[in-house]
């Protein structure tokens, strides 16, 4: 299952049109449709953010915005990276330790923490989507408590 499938089902569950959601996100309907069809970088960066949140024991929204609200997201260049670094250090993990836990190269963690990853764009977008759909970010990434790749269907 893809994140886009979950977004579509949650949008339909709330009886919102693509145009309504796109408008609330300040996107075109085509841009939002890209997300629902699974053709957006959000498919890669959303689940990665969820895995980081699990390993750091931190709510996903707090890795995007200190207050966990989209209005506070992206206020500073590299904000997601700074928050991830803060929570990693608070937990006493080094960059290489977090990279090992996530099974990614250390260079990826360095890039994320330096604010040089697409997470700076897609983290705040994911938080806005979650607010529009009235769901915590984590619920979109782990519907029914399972990661997207282990879910065959989402009722």
HELIX and SHEET records of a PDB file:
HELIX    1   1 UNK A    3  UNK A   13  1                                  11    
HELIX    2   2 UNK A   18  UNK A   24  1                                   7    
HELIX    3   3 UNK A   29  UNK A   36  1                                   8    
HELIX    4   4 UNK A   42  UNK A   56  1                                  15    
HELIX    5   5 UNK A   60  UNK A   63  5                                   4    
HELIX    6   6 UNK A   70  UNK A   72  5                                   3    
HELIX    7   7 UNK A   79  UNK A   90  1                                  12    
HELIX    8   8 UNK A   95  UNK A  102  1                                   8    
HELIX    9   9 UNK A  106  UNK A  113  1                                   8    
HELIX   10  10 UNK A  119  UNK A  132  1                                  14    
HELIX   11  11 UNK A  137  UNK A  141  1                                   5    
HELIX   12  12 UNK A  143  UNK A  145  5                                   3    
HELIX   13  13 UNK A  148  UNK A  150  5                                   3    
END                                                                             
